[in-house]
């Protein structure tokens, strides 16, 4: 099962199932457009620093 977490300033922000699904699908769709990624992805980390 896919698990996604949103952390802001090291604090986890709860996501409802719809937001969790949306964020997961957006990011997995983005990954499909990239080249040279491993086929056996187990974790993906995206970090945004503002």
PQR file of N, CA, C, O and H, with PARSE charges and radii, in Angstrom:
ATOM      1  N   UNK A   1       0.840  -1.189   0.000 -0.4000 1.5000
ATOM      2  CA  UNK A   1       0.000   0.000   0.000 -0.0000 2.0000
ATOM      3  C   UNK A   1       0.881   1.246   0.000  0.5500 1.7000
ATOM      4  O   UNK A   1       1.899   1.296   0.689 -0.5500 1.4000
ATOM      5  N   UNK A   2       0.486   2.236  -0.766 -0.4000 1.5000
ATOM      6  CA  UNK A   2       1.231   3.480  -0.856 -0.0000 2.0000
ATOM      7  C   UNK A   2       0.986   4.335   0.378  0.5500 1.7000
ATOM      8  O   UNK A   2      -0.141   4.456   0.858 -0.5500 1.4000
ATOM      9  H   UNK A   2      -0.342   2.195  -1.326  0.4000 1.0000
ATOM     10  N   UNK A   3       2.056   4.919   0.875 -0.4000 1.5000
ATOM     11  CA  UNK A   3       1.959   5.809   2.030 -0.0000 2.0000
ATOM     12  C   UNK A   3       2.611   7.131   1.652  0.5500 1.7000
ATOM     13  O   UNK A   3       3.699   7.140   1.076 -0.5500 1.4000
ATOM     14  H   UNK A   3       2.971   4.821   0.484  0.4000 1.0000
ATOM     15  N   UNK A   4       1.969   8.236   1.964 -0.4000 1.5000
ATOM     16  CA  UNK A   4       2.527   9.552   1.686 -0.0000 2.0000
ATOM     17  C   UNK A   4       2.390  10.404   2.939  0.5500 1.7000
ATOM     18  O   UNK A   4       1.376  10.348   3.635 -0.5500 1.4000
ATOM     19  H   UNK A   4       1.085   8.230   2.432  0.4000 1.0000
ATOM     20  N   UNK A   5       3.427  11.196   3.219 -0.4000 1.5000
ATOM     21  CA  UNK A   5       3.413  12.091   4.375 -0.0000 2.0000
ATOM     22  C   UNK A   5       3.726  13.493   3.902  0.5500 1.7000
ATOM     23  O   UNK A   5       4.530  13.682   2.988 -0.5500 1.4000
ATOM     24  H   UNK A   5       4.251  11.241   2.654  0.4000 1.0000
ATOM     25  N   UNK A   6       3.098  14.475   4.517 -0.4000 1.5000
ATOM     26  CA  UNK A   6       3.404  15.873   4.277 -0.0000 2.0000
ATOM     27  C   UNK A   6       3.945  16.433   5.580  0.5500 1.7000
ATOM     28  O   UNK A   6       3.256  16.426   6.601 -0.5500 1.4000
ATOM     29  H   UNK A   6       2.445  14.322   5.259  0.4000 1.0000
ATOM     30  N   UNK A   7       5.191  16.923   5.544 -0.4000 1.5000
ATOM     31  CA  UNK A   7       5.797  17.534   6.720 -0.0000 2.0000
ATOM     32  C   UNK A   7       6.127  18.987   6.411  0.5500 1.7000
ATOM     33  O   UNK A   7       6.732  19.281   5.380 -0.5500 1.4000
ATOM     34  H   UNK A   7       5.750  16.929   4.715  0.4000 1.0000
ATOM     35  N   UNK A   8       5.743  19.876   7.279 -0.4000 1.5000
ATOM     36  CA  UNK A   8       6.078  21.295   7.162 -0.0000 2.0000
ATOM     37  C   UNK A   8       6.780  21.683   8.454  0.5500 1.7000
ATOM     38  O   UNK A   8       6.231  21.527   9.545 -0.5500 1.4000
ATOM     39  H   UNK A   8       5.252  19.637   8.117  0.4000 1.0000
ATOM     40  N   UNK A   9       8.011  22.197   8.316 -0.4000 1.5000
ATOM     41  CA  UNK A   9       8.842  22.538   9.474 -0.0000 2.0000
ATOM     42  C   UNK A   9       8.946  21.365  10.439  0.5500 1.7000
ATOM     43  O   UNK A   9       8.831  21.525  11.654 -0.5500 1.4000
ATOM     44  H   UNK A   9       8.457  22.324   7.430  0.4000 1.0000
ATOM     45  N   UNK A  10       9.170  20.166   9.862 -0.4000 1.5000
ATOM     46  CA  UNK A  10       9.340  18.926  10.642 -0.0000 2.0000
ATOM     47  C   UNK A  10       8.064  18.449  11.330  0.5500 1.7000
ATOM     48  O   UNK A  10       8.114  17.485  12.095 -0.5500 1.4000
ATOM     49  H   UNK A  10       9.263  20.036   8.875  0.4000 1.0000
ATOM     50  N   UNK A  11       6.930  19.088  11.085 -0.4000 1.5000
ATOM     51  CA  UNK A  11       5.664  18.687  11.699 -0.0000 2.0000
ATOM     52  C   UNK A  11       4.795  18.018  10.630  0.5500 1.7000
ATOM     53  O   UNK A  11       4.576  18.574   9.553 -0.5500 1.4000
ATOM     54  H   UNK A  11       6.890  19.871  10.464  0.4000 1.0000
ATOM     55  N   UNK A  12       4.306  16.820  10.944 -0.4000 1.5000
ATOM     56  CA  UNK A  12       3.472  16.101   9.985 -0.0000 2.0000
ATOM     57  C   UNK A  12       2.081  16.726   9.917  0.5500 1.7000
ATOM     58  O   UNK A  12       1.440  16.979  10.937 -0.5500 1.4000
ATOM     59  H   UNK A  12       4.484  16.369  11.819  0.4000 1.0000
ATOM     60  N   UNK A  13       1.640  16.965   8.693 -0.4000 1.5000
ATOM     61  CA  UNK A  13       0.317  17.526   8.429 -0.0000 2.0000
ATOM     62  C   UNK A  13      -0.567  16.374   7.965  0.5500 1.7000
ATOM     63  O   UNK A  13      -0.251  15.716   6.973 -0.5500 1.4000
ATOM     64  H   UNK A  13       2.162  16.759   7.865  0.4000 1.0000
ATOM     65  N   UNK A  14      -1.671  16.120   8.669 -0.4000 1.5000
ATOM     66  CA  UNK A  14      -2.541  15.011   8.279 -0.0000 2.0000
ATOM     67  C   UNK A  14      -3.186  15.252   6.904  0.5500 1.7000
ATOM     68  O   UNK A  14      -3.609  16.365   6.590 -0.5500 1.4000
ATOM     69  H   UNK A  14      -1.927  16.654   9.474  0.4000 1.0000
ATOM     70  N   UNK A  15      -3.249  14.206   6.111 -0.4000 1.5000
ATOM     71  CA  UNK A  15      -3.883  14.268   4.793 -0.0000 2.0000
ATOM     72  C   UNK A  15      -5.099  13.355   4.780  0.5500 1.7000
ATOM     73  O   UNK A  15      -5.049  12.228   5.271 -0.5500 1.4000
ATOM     74  H   UNK A  15      -2.906  13.302   6.366  0.4000 1.0000
ATOM     75  N   UNK A  16      -6.191  13.855   4.213 -0.4000 1.5000
ATOM     76  CA  UNK A  16      -7.335  12.968   4.061 -0.0000 2.0000
ATOM     77  C   UNK A  16      -7.072  12.045   2.870  0.5500 1.7000
ATOM     78  O   UNK A  16      -6.165  12.314   2.082 -0.5500 1.4000
ATOM     79  H   UNK A  16      -6.231  14.771   3.814  0.4000 1.0000
ATOM     80  N   UNK A  17      -7.832  10.977   2.722 -0.4000 1.5000
ATOM     81  CA  UNK A  17      -7.557  10.010   1.653 -0.0000 2.0000
ATOM     82  C   UNK A  17      -7.553  10.617   0.244  0.5500 1.7000
ATOM     83  O   UNK A  17      -6.772  10.186  -0.603 -0.5500 1.4000
ATOM     84  H   UNK A  17      -8.568  10.758   3.362  0.4000 1.0000
ATOM     85  N   UNK A  18      -8.396  11.592  -0.015 -0.4000 1.5000
ATOM     86  CA  UNK A  18      -8.438  12.197  -1.353 -0.0000 2.0000
ATOM     87  C   UNK A  18      -7.146  12.952  -1.634  0.5500 1.7000
ATOM     88  O   UNK A  18      -6.570  12.802  -2.712 -0.5500 1.4000
ATOM     89  H   UNK A  18      -9.031  11.942   0.674  0.4000 1.0000
ATOM     90  N   UNK A  19      -6.677  13.765  -0.680 -0.4000 1.5000
ATOM     91  CA  UNK A  19      -5.435  14.516  -0.876 -0.0000 2.0000
ATOM     92  C   UNK A  19      -4.244  13.572  -0.987  0.5500 1.7000
ATOM     93  O   UNK A  19      -3.339  13.807  -1.787 -0.5500 1.4000
ATOM     94  H   UNK A  19      -7.145  13.887   0.195  0.4000 1.0000
ATOM     95  N   UNK A  20      -4.238  12.522  -0.201 -0.4000 1.5000
ATOM     96  CA  UNK A  20      -3.165  11.538  -0.261 -0.0000 2.0000
ATOM     97  C   UNK A  20      -3.095  10.898  -1.643  0.5500 1.7000
ATOM     98  O   UNK A  20      -2.013  10.755  -2.212 -0.5500 1.4000
ATOM     99  H   UNK A  20      -4.973  12.330   0.449  0.4000 1.0000
ATOM    100  N   UNK A  21      -4.230  10.519  -2.173 -0.4000 1.5000
ATOM    101  CA  UNK A  21      -4.294   9.916  -3.511 -0.0000 2.0000
ATOM    102  C   UNK A  21      -3.849  10.904  -4.579  0.5500 1.7000
ATOM    103  O   UNK A  21      -3.086  10.543  -5.475 -0.5500 1.4000
ATOM    104  H   UNK A  21      -5.110  10.635  -1.711  0.4000 1.0000
ATOM    105  N   UNK A  22      -4.314  12.140  -4.495 -0.4000 1.5000
ATOM    106  CA  UNK A  22      -3.950  13.161  -5.488 -0.0000 2.0000
ATOM    107  C   UNK A  22      -2.445  13.405  -5.488  0.5500 1.7000
ATOM    108  O   UNK A  22      -1.818  13.403  -6.547 -0.5500 1.4000
ATOM    109  H   UNK A  22      -4.933  12.434  -3.768  0.4000 1.0000
ATOM    110  N   UNK A  23      -1.862  13.616  -4.313 -0.4000 1.5000
ATOM    111  CA  UNK A  23      -0.422  13.872  -4.244 -0.0000 2.0000
ATOM    112  C   UNK A  23       0.387  12.676  -4.736  0.5500 1.7000
ATOM    113  O   UNK A  23       1.401  12.847  -5.413 -0.5500 1.4000
ATOM    114  H   UNK A  23      -2.371  13.617  -3.453  0.4000 1.0000
ATOM    115  N   UNK A  24      -0.052  11.484  -4.402 -0.4000 1.5000
ATOM    116  CA  UNK A  24       0.645  10.288  -4.859 -0.0000 2.0000
ATOM    117  C   UNK A  24       0.601  10.183  -6.376  0.5500 1.7000
ATOM    118  O   UNK A  24       1.637   9.965  -7.004 -0.5500 1.4000
ATOM    119  H   UNK A  24      -0.875  11.345  -3.851  0.4000 1.0000
ATOM    120  N   UNK A  25      -0.570  10.333  -6.977 -0.4000 1.5000
ATOM    121  CA  UNK A  25      -0.710  10.173  -8.428 -0.0000 2.0000
ATOM    122  C   UNK A  25       0.012  11.269  -9.197  0.5500 1.7000
ATOM    123  O   UNK A  25       0.595  11.002 -10.248 -0.5500 1.4000
ATOM    124  H   UNK A  25      -1.412  10.510  -6.466  0.4000 1.0000
ATOM    125  N   UNK A  26      -0.018  12.498  -8.690 -0.4000 1.5000
ATOM    126  CA  UNK A  26       0.704  13.595  -9.353 -0.0000 2.0000
ATOM    127  C   UNK A  26       2.193  13.282  -9.394  0.5500 1.7000
ATOM    128  O   UNK A  26       2.834  13.414 -10.436 -0.5500 1.4000
ATOM    129  H   UNK A  26      -0.492  12.715  -7.836  0.4000 1.0000
ATOM    130  N   UNK A  27       2.734  12.871  -8.265 -0.4000 1.5000
ATOM    131  CA  UNK A  27       4.170  12.618  -8.200 -0.0000 2.0000
ATOM    132  C   UNK A  27       4.578  11.380  -8.990  0.5500 1.7000
ATOM    133  O   UNK A  27       5.620  11.393  -9.644 -0.5500 1.4000
ATOM    134  H   UNK A  27       2.213  12.763  -7.418  0.4000 1.0000
ATOM    135  N   UNK A  28       3.789  10.318  -8.946 -0.4000 1.5000
ATOM    136  CA  UNK A  28       4.110   9.132  -9.737 -0.0000 2.0000
ATOM    137  C   UNK A  28       4.003   9.433 -11.232  0.5500 1.7000
ATOM    138  O   UNK A  28       4.795   8.922 -12.025 -0.5500 1.4000
ATOM    139  H   UNK A  28       2.942  10.308  -8.415  0.4000 1.0000
ATOM    140  N   UNK A  29       3.030  10.258 -11.620 -0.4000 1.5000
ATOM    141  CA  UNK A  29       2.913  10.663 -13.019 -0.0000 2.0000
ATOM    142  C   UNK A  29       4.116  11.470 -13.465  0.5500 1.7000
ATOM    143  O   UNK A  29       4.605  11.295 -14.581 -0.5500 1.4000
ATOM    144  H   UNK A  29       2.388  10.673 -10.976  0.4000 1.0000
ATOM    145  N   UNK A  30       4.591  12.346 -12.609 -0.4000 1.5000
ATOM    146  CA  UNK A  30       5.788  13.131 -12.893 -0.0000 2.0000
ATOM    147  C   UNK A  30       6.993  12.214 -13.104  0.5500 1.7000
ATOM    148  O   UNK A  30       7.797  12.431 -14.011 -0.5500 1.4000
ATOM    149  H   UNK A  30       4.194  12.487 -11.702  0.4000 1.0000
ATOM    150  N   UNK A  31       7.110  11.195 -12.264 -0.4000 1.5000
ATOM    151  CA  UNK A  31       8.229  10.263 -12.355 -0.0000 2.0000
ATOM    152  C   UNK A  31       8.224   9.500 -13.691  0.5500 1.7000
ATOM    153  O   UNK A  31       9.286   9.174 -14.222 -0.5500 1.4000
ATOM    154  H   UNK A  31       6.457  11.018 -11.527  0.4000 1.0000
ATOM    155  N   UNK A  32       7.037   9.219 -14.227 -0.4000 1.5000
ATOM    156  CA  UNK A  32       6.935   8.485 -15.497 -0.0000 2.0000
ATOM    157  C   UNK A  32       7.602   9.247 -16.640  0.5500 1.7000
ATOM    158  O   UNK A  32       8.073   8.634 -17.598 -0.5500 1.4000
ATOM    159  H   UNK A  32       6.174   9.484 -13.795  0.4000 1.0000
ATOM    160  N   UNK A  33       7.647  10.584 -16.549 -0.4000 1.5000
ATOM    161  CA  UNK A  33       8.232  11.396 -17.611 -0.0000 2.0000
ATOM    162  C   UNK A  33       9.759  11.465 -17.528  0.5500 1.7000
ATOM    163  O   UNK A  33      10.408  11.907 -18.476 -0.5500 1.4000
ATOM    164  H   UNK A  33       7.265  11.083 -15.771  0.4000 1.0000
ATOM    165  N   UNK A  34      10.330  11.037 -16.417 -0.4000 1.5000
ATOM    166  CA  UNK A  34      11.778  11.103 -16.232 -0.0000 2.0000
ATOM    167  C   UNK A  34      12.450   9.850 -16.778  0.5500 1.7000
ATOM    168  O   UNK A  34      11.854   8.773 -16.810 -0.5500 1.4000
ATOM    169  H   UNK A  34       9.803  10.677 -15.647  0.4000 1.0000
ATOM    170  N   UNK A  35      13.693  10.008 -17.204 -0.4000 1.5000
ATOM    171  CA  UNK A  35      14.451   8.886 -17.760 -0.0000 2.0000
ATOM    172  C   UNK A  35      15.448   8.365 -16.726  0.5500 1.7000
ATOM    173  O   UNK A  35      15.802   9.062 -15.775 -0.5500 1.4000
ATOM    174  H   UNK A  35      14.177  10.883 -17.177  0.4000 1.0000
ATOM    175  N   UNK A  36      15.887   7.140 -16.933 -0.4000 1.5000
ATOM    176  CA  UNK A  36      16.952   6.511 -16.145 -0.0000 2.0000
ATOM    177  C   UNK A  36      16.598   6.299 -14.674  0.5500 1.7000
ATOM    178  O   UNK A  36      17.486   6.310 -13.822 -0.5500 1.4000
ATOM    179  H   UNK A  36      15.599   6.575 -17.706  0.4000 1.0000
ATOM    180  N   UNK A  37      15.330   6.110 -14.368 -0.4000 1.5000
ATOM    181  CA  UNK A  37      14.922   5.793 -13.001 -0.0000 2.0000
ATOM    182  C   UNK A  37      14.918   4.277 -12.822  0.5500 1.7000
ATOM    183  O   UNK A  37      14.637   3.545 -13.772 -0.5500 1.4000
ATOM    184  H   UNK A  37      14.608   6.101 -15.061  0.4000 1.0000
ATOM    185  N   UNK A  38      15.222   3.803 -11.628 -0.4000 1.5000
ATOM    186  CA  UNK A  38      15.178   2.350 -11.420 -0.0000 2.0000
ATOM    187  C   UNK A  38      13.751   1.817 -11.527  0.5500 1.7000
ATOM    188  O   UNK A  38      12.792   2.503 -11.171 -0.5500 1.4000
ATOM    189  H   UNK A  38      15.450   4.397 -10.857  0.4000 1.0000
ATOM    190  N   UNK A  39      13.625   0.598 -12.017 -0.4000 1.5000
ATOM    191  CA  UNK A  39      12.306  -0.028 -12.142 -0.0000 2.0000
ATOM    192  C   UNK A  39      11.744  -0.454 -10.791  0.5500 1.7000
ATOM    193  O   UNK A  39      10.527  -0.516 -10.616 -0.5500 1.4000
ATOM    194  H   UNK A  39      14.404   0.041 -12.306  0.4000 1.0000
ATOM    195  N   UNK A  40      12.610  -0.742  -9.853 -0.4000 1.5000
ATOM    196  CA  UNK A  40      12.173  -1.271  -8.556 -0.0000 2.0000
ATOM    197  C   UNK A  40      12.143  -0.186  -7.474  0.5500 1.7000
ATOM    198  O   UNK A  40      12.769  -0.330  -6.425 -0.5500 1.4000
ATOM    199  H   UNK A  40      13.598  -0.692  -9.996  0.4000 1.0000
ATOM    200  N   UNK A  41      11.419   0.888  -7.737 -0.4000 1.5000
ATOM    201  CA  UNK A  41      11.323   1.993  -6.775 -0.0000 2.0000
ATOM    202  C   UNK A  41      10.563   1.535  -5.531  0.5500 1.7000
ATOM    203  O   UNK A  41       9.462   0.995  -5.628 -0.5500 1.4000
ATOM    204  H   UNK A  41      10.910   1.006  -8.590  0.4000 1.0000
ATOM    205  N   UNK A  42      11.165   1.758  -4.363 -0.4000 1.5000
ATOM    206  CA  UNK A  42      10.518   1.416  -3.097 -0.0000 2.0000
ATOM    207  C   UNK A  42      10.146   2.664  -2.317  0.5500 1.7000
ATOM    208  O   UNK A  42       9.107   2.696  -1.657 -0.5500 1.4000
ATOM    209  H   UNK A  42      12.060   2.197  -4.284  0.4000 1.0000
ATOM    210  N   UNK A  43      10.972   3.681  -2.382 -0.4000 1.5000
ATOM    211  CA  UNK A  43      10.675   4.959  -1.739 -0.0000 2.0000
ATOM    212  C   UNK A  43      11.082   6.084  -2.677  0.5500 1.7000
ATOM    213  O   UNK A  43      12.020   5.957  -3.464 -0.5500 1.4000
ATOM    214  H   UNK A  43      11.816   3.656  -2.918  0.4000 1.0000
ATOM    215  N   UNK A  44      10.354   7.185  -2.572 -0.4000 1.5000
ATOM    216  CA  UNK A  44      10.673   8.397  -3.320 -0.0000 2.0000
ATOM    217  C   UNK A  44      10.618   9.537  -2.311  0.5500 1.7000
ATOM    218  O   UNK A  44       9.626   9.691  -1.598 -0.5500 1.4000
ATOM    219  H   UNK A  44       9.592   7.288  -1.932  0.4000 1.0000
ATOM    220  N   UNK A  45      11.674  10.330  -2.249 -0.4000 1.5000
ATOM    221  CA  UNK A  45      11.707  11.466  -1.337 -0.0000 2.0000
ATOM    222  C   UNK A  45      11.770  12.745  -2.155  0.5500 1.7000
ATOM    223  O   UNK A  45      12.639  12.902  -3.012 -0.5500 1.4000
ATOM    224  H   UNK A  45      12.479  10.204  -2.827  0.4000 1.0000
ATOM    225  N   UNK A  46      10.850  13.651  -1.888 -0.4000 1.5000
ATOM    226  CA  UNK A  46      10.838  14.960  -2.541 -0.0000 2.0000
ATOM    227  C   UNK A  46      10.934  15.991  -1.430  0.5500 1.7000
ATOM    228  O   UNK A  46      10.113  16.009  -0.513 -0.5500 1.4000
ATOM    229  H   UNK A  46      10.144  13.523  -1.192  0.4000 1.0000
ATOM    230  N   UNK A  47      11.938  16.845  -1.516 -0.4000 1.5000
ATOM    231  CA  UNK A  47      12.132  17.853  -0.476 -0.0000 2.0000
ATOM    232  C   UNK A  47      12.111  19.225  -1.148  0.5500 1.7000
ATOM    233  O   UNK A  47      12.819  19.458  -2.128 -0.5500 1.4000
ATOM    234  H   UNK A  47      12.606  16.831  -2.261  0.4000 1.0000
ATOM    235  N   UNK A  48      11.303  20.118  -0.617 -0.4000 1.5000
ATOM    236  CA  UNK A  48      11.211  21.478  -1.140 -0.0000 2.0000
ATOM    237  C   UNK A  48      11.588  22.428  -0.022  0.5500 1.7000
ATOM    238  O   UNK A  48      10.944  22.447   1.027 -0.5500 1.4000
ATOM    239  H   UNK A  48      10.728  19.930   0.179  0.4000 1.0000
ATOM    240  N   UNK A  49      12.634  23.220  -0.242 -0.4000 1.5000
ATOM    241  CA  UNK A  49      13.043  24.202   0.756 -0.0000 2.0000
ATOM    242  C   UNK A  49      12.659  25.580   0.243  0.5500 1.7000
ATOM    243  O   UNK A  49      13.019  25.963  -0.870 -0.5500 1.4000
ATOM    244  H   UNK A  49      13.157  23.204  -1.094  0.4000 1.0000
ATOM    245  N   UNK A  50      11.941  26.304   1.048 -0.4000 1.5000
ATOM    246  CA  UNK A  50      11.504  27.652   0.662 -0.0000 2.0000
ATOM    247  C   UNK A  50      12.354  28.707   1.349  0.5500 1.7000
ATOM    248  O   UNK A  50      12.136  29.902   1.149 -0.5500 1.4000
ATOM    249  H   UNK A  50      11.649  25.992   1.952  0.4000 1.0000
TER
END
